[in-house]
Amino acid sequence: MYEKIVEILKDKYGIENVTPESNFKKDLGLNSFDLMELAFVAEEILGVEMKEDAYRKAETIKDICDYLETLGARNEN
């Protein structure tokens, strides 16, 4: 799951060198709109539907990955 999110961050925003603890706003410079876009792309790629409050509350890459795993997101390459 982590690898998929890192791939999206790299492809969509040119962000590399992240860790699971990387904070979307503080470390990666993403804003609320960026997080919404990230959620939409992740939903499409991973075959899940995220609740808006879930991605708004997520502060780190790990937060998003943990939430996606609870939804049963596809973790395929």
Secondary structure by P-SEA (a helix, b strand, c coil): caaaaaaaaaaacccccccccccccccccccaaaaaaaaaaaaaaacccccaaaaaacccaaaaaaaaaaacccccc
